[in-house]
Amino acid sequence: MAADLGIGVIGLGLRGNLADAAHRPGRGSAVTAVADLDPGVRRRAAARFGARLVTGDHRQLLADDRVDAVIVATPDDTHERIACDALVAGCPVYVEKPLGITAESCDTILRTARRTGTRLYVGHNMRHMGVVRLMHRLIARGDIGEPKMVWTRHFVSYGGDYYFKDWHADRRRTTGLLLQKAAHDIDVIHLLAGGYTRRVNALGDLLVYGDLPRRAPGTPRPDGWLREYDWPPTARRDLHHVVDVEDASVMNMQLDNGVLAAYQQCHFTPDYWRNHTVIGTEGRLENFGDGPGDIVRVWNTGPTGYRPEGDVTHRVPEAGGSHGGADARIIDEFLRFVREGGATDTSPVSARMSVAAGEAATRSLRSGGVPYEVPPLDGELRGYFERGQEPSPPRRRQ
């Protein structure tokens, strides 16, 4: 085993479990440096990881040549600045999704990675979830023929707590939840359909959380936040002082390969999961539950009436850990990419295209559903990333 990669983590908030997954001393990587603006987080991180460097300034972390790669898990509106600083410093970087909050900010990151030759990886961990990998495999081997339509529904029961009690509720920091939250789902739609969105229209509104009690500016989040939940959604209190993103939205997409897709998101449902339906020229598939042990059904005979069991039932493989084992798998891939380069299941191009589609859809819903074209990615830049990025060795010899 080569020496452990020294991992710097910038931002230890809601995605702090990525740092846990990367901290495996003696087994290939260890969190050796942490940057966070919160002094309390920094104190806990020092004890949690035994980090050699704990700072409030990410630039100090990037200046340490014993940091071999960094994970950026800060609020979305900071990704462009911090990721570009890491790339310029020659430090391979994992950027948590979404890559940016506009297509332009994503393009700036991609151009910087291309110019510097530093390795860029984007944390779309749903590509490593068992249910997505299973559906993708069934489609790739032709179980439903050629995909022609995709429908995705996202039920978000904890939306009022996860997304309306902190910075996520402020569109200046996210653009909107049809980008921030849906970046995962749009990326999965692109993966399953085999194309990228070129035209969108959308509708949405702030149906529930716009009129609920908010905290005063500067007031900390309530004790028990993300541990204690209220029901029904209208009983929620202590929302962020700015709430101007939509809590319900619907989006229609036309992909560049002709596939039609639809996406729906609601933040006040009783249950929390994603339901994907893919219809091809020879059948359809649909998942029921999206975690380990749940099922994907395939219908590929017919025509018939309603058949709840389908023709074939596939079970999502069992897996432990956060996000059904996806966080550990995506960190494994990132660490291999830092050491060796090469192809990855995640894609900076698709990460950019999911943001671009979400941004265009948000513009559409805020202008009454007017259709918008999704801005294409520069062809030379797209080709660079689709070829796997040029070699860029780690910062120190392993």
Long-range contacts (C-beta under 8 A, 24 or more apart in sequence): 1-26, 1-27, 1-28, 2-28, 2-339, 2-398, 3-398, 4-28, 4-29, 4-30, 5-29, 5-30, 5-68, 5-69, 5-335, 5-338, 5-339, 5-394, 5-398, 6-30, 6-32, 6-33, 6-66, 6-67, 6-68, 6-69, 7-31, 7-32, 7-33, 7-67, 7-68, 7-69, 7-70, 7-71, 8-32, 8-33, 8-34, 8-35, 8-53, 8-61, 8-62, 8-64, 8-67, 8-69, 8-70, 8-71, 8-91, 9-33, 9-34, 9-35, 9-45, 9-70, 9-71, 9-73, 10-34, 10-35, 10-36, 10-58, 10-61, 10-70, 10-71, 10-72, 10-73, 10-74, 10-82, 10-86, 11-35, 11-36, 11-72, 11-73, 11-74, 11-75, 11-96, 12-36, 12-41, 12-45, 12-73, 13-41, 13-73, 13-74, 13-75, 14-73, 14-162, 14-226, 15-73, 15-96, 15-123, 16-73, 17-322, 17-327, 18-71, 18-73, 18-94, 18-96, 18-123, 18-327, 18-331, 19-45, 19-49, 19-71, 19-73, 21-321, 21-322, 21-327, 21-328, 21-330, 21-331, 22-71, 22-331, 22-334, 22-335, 23-49, 28-335, 29-331, 29-335, 32-66, 32-67, 33-61, 33-64, 33-66, 33-67, 34-61, 35-60, 35-61, 58-82, 58-85, 59-85, 62-86, 62-89, 62-91, 63-89, 65-395, 65-396, 66-396, 67-91, 67-395, 68-92, 68-338, 68-394, 68-395, 68-396, 69-93, 69-94, 69-334, 69-335, 69-338, 69-394, 70-94, 71-96, 71-123, 71-334, 72-96, 73-123, 75-167, 75-173, 76-100, 76-101, 76-173, 76-174, 76-180, 77-101, 77-172, 77-173, 77-174, 79-105, 79-109, 80-105, 80-106, 80-108, 80-109, 83-109, 83-112, 83-120, 84-108, 84-109, 84-112, 86-118, 87-112, 87-113, 87-116, 87-118, 87-120, 88-112, 88-116, 88-118, 90-116, 90-118, 90-392, 90-395, 91-118, 91-395, 92-118, 92-119, 92-120, 92-121, 92-337, 92-338, 92-392, 92-394, 92-395, 93-118, 93-119, 93-120, 93-121, 94-121, 94-122, 94-123, 94-334, 95-120, 95-121, 95-122, 95-123, 96-123, 97-122, 97-123, 97-124, 97-125, 97-183, 97-184, 97-187, 97-351, 97-354, 98-179, 98-180, 98-183, 98-351, 98-354, 98-355, 98-358, 99-183, 99-348, 99-351, 99-352, 99-355, 100-352, 100-355, 101-173, 101-174, 101-175, 101-179, 101-180, 101-355, 101-359, 102-175, 102-355, 102-359, 103-352, 103-355, 103-356, 103-359, 103-374, 103-375, 106-351, 106-352, 106-355, 106-356, 107-352, 107-377, 107-378, 107-381, 110-348, 110-352, 110-377, 110-381, 110-385, 111-381, 113-348, 113-385, 113-389, 114-381, 114-384, 114-385, 117-389, 117-390, 117-391, 117-392, 118-392, 119-337, 119-338, 119-341, 119-389, 119-392, 120-348, 120-385, 120-389, 121-333, 121-334, 121-337, 121-338, 121-344, 121-346, 121-348, 122-346, 122-347, 122-348, 122-351, 123-330, 123-334, 123-346, 124-183, 124-184, 124-187, 124-330, 124-346, 124-347, 124-350, 124-351, 124-354, 125-323, 125-326, 125-327, 125-329, 125-330, 126-184, 126-185, 126-187, 126-188, 126-323, 126-326, 127-187, 127-188, 127-191, 127-330, 127-345, 127-346, 128-325, 128-326, 128-329, 128-330, 128-333, 128-345, 129-290, 129-323, 129-324, 129-325, 129-326, 130-291, 130-292, 130-316, 130-317, 130-319, 130-324, 130-325, 130-326, 131-276, 131-287, 131-289, 131-290, 131-291, 131-294, 131-296, 131-316, 131-324, 132-188, 132-191, 132-192, 134-296, 134-314, 134-316, 134-317, 135-192, 135-276, 135-278, 135-285, 135-287, 135-296, 136-191, 136-192, 138-285, 138-296, 138-298, 138-314, 139-192, 139-278, 139-280, 139-285, 142-282, 143-283, 143-285, 143-298, 143-300, 143-312, 144-278, 144-279, 144-280, 144-281, 144-282, 144-283, 144-284, 144-285, 144-298, 144-300, 145-280, 145-281, 145-282, 145-283, 145-300, 146-280, 146-281, 146-282, 147-192, 147-193, 147-194, 147-259, 147-278, 147-279, 147-280, 148-258, 148-259, 148-260, 148-279, 148-280, 148-281, 149-259, 149-260, 149-261, 149-277, 149-278, 149-279, 150-189, 150-192, 150-193, 150-259, 150-260, 150-261, 150-262, 150-276, 150-277, 150-278, 150-279, 151-261, 151-262, 151-263, 151-276, 151-277, 151-279, 152-185, 152-188, 152-189, 152-261, 152-262, 152-263, 152-264, 152-274, 152-275, 152-276, 152-277, 153-263, 153-264, 153-274, 153-275, 154-181, 154-182, 154-185, 154-263, 154-264, 154-265, 154-266, 154-274, 155-266, 155-269, 155-270, 155-271, 155-272, 155-273, 155-274, 155-275, 156-181, 156-265, 156-266, 156-267, 156-268, 156-269, 156-272, 157-268, 157-269, 157-270, 157-271, 157-272, 158-229, 158-272, 159-209, 159-233, 159-247, 159-266, 159-267, 159-268, 159-269, 160-208, 160-209, 160-212, 160-230, 160-233, 160-236, 160-239, 160-247, 160-267, 160-268, 161-225, 161-226, 161-229, 161-236, 162-226, 163-245, 163-267, 164-209, 164-236, 164-239, 164-240, 164-243, 164-247, 164-267, 165-221, 165-222, 165-225, 165-238, 165-239, 165-240, 166-221, 166-240, 167-240, 168-240, 168-245, 169-209, 169-239, 169-240, 169-242, 169-243, 169-244, 169-245, 170-240, 170-242, 170-243, 170-244, 170-245, 171-244, 171-245, 172-242, 174-245, 175-358, 175-359, 175-362, 176-204, 176-245, 176-246, 176-358, 176-362, 176-365, 176-366, 177-245, 177-246, 177-247, 177-249, 177-265, 177-267, 178-202, 178-204, 178-246, 178-249, 178-251, 178-265, 178-358, 178-361, 178-362, 178-365, 179-355, 179-358, 179-359, 179-361, 179-362, 180-245, 180-358, 181-265, 182-249, 182-251, 182-263, 182-265, 182-354, 182-358, 182-361, 183-351, 183-354, 183-355, 183-358, 184-354, 185-263, 185-265, 185-274, 186-253, 186-263, 186-353, 186-354, 186-357, 186-358, 187-350, 187-351, 187-353, 187-354, 188-276, 189-253, 189-261, 189-263, 190-255, 190-350, 190-353, 190-354, 191-350, 192-276, 192-278, 193-255, 193-257, 193-259, 193-261, 193-278, 194-257, 194-259, 195-255, 195-256, 195-257, 195-258, 195-259, 196-255, 196-256, 196-350, 196-353, 196-357, 196-374, 197-253, 197-254, 197-255, 197-256, 197-261, 197-353, 197-356, 197-357, 197-360, 197-374, 198-254, 198-255, 198-256, 198-373, 198-374, 198-376, 199-253, 199-254, 199-371, 199-372, 199-373, 199-374, 200-251, 200-252, 200-253, 200-254, 200-357, 200-360, 200-361, 200-364, 200-371, 200-372, 200-374, 201-251, 201-252, 201-361, 201-364, 201-369, 201-370, 201-371, 201-372, 202-249, 202-250, 202-251, 202-252, 202-361, 202-362, 202-364, 202-365, 202-369, 203-249, 203-250, 203-365, 203-368, 203-369, 204-246, 204-248, 204-249, 204-250, 204-365, 204-366, 205-246, 205-247, 205-248, 205-249, 206-243, 206-244, 206-245, 206-246, 206-247, 206-248, 207-247, 207-248, 207-268, 208-233, 208-234, 208-247, 208-248, 208-267, 208-268, 209-233, 209-236, 209-239, 209-243, 209-247, 209-267, 209-268, 210-243, 210-247, 212-236, 212-237, 212-239, 213-237, 213-238, 213-239, 214-238, 214-239, 214-240, 214-241, 214-243, 215-239, 215-240, 215-241, 216-241, 217-241, 231-270, 233-267, 233-268, 246-365, 249-361, 249-365, 251-361, 251-364, 251-365, 253-357, 253-361, 283-311, 287-316, 289-316, 290-316, 291-316, 291-324, 292-316, 292-317, 292-318, 292-319, 292-320, 292-324, 292-325, 293-318, 338-394, 339-394, 339-398, 341-388, 341-389, 341-391, 341-392, 342-388, 343-388, 344-388, 347-385, 347-386, 348-385, 349-377, 349-382, 349-385, 349-386, 352-377, 353-377
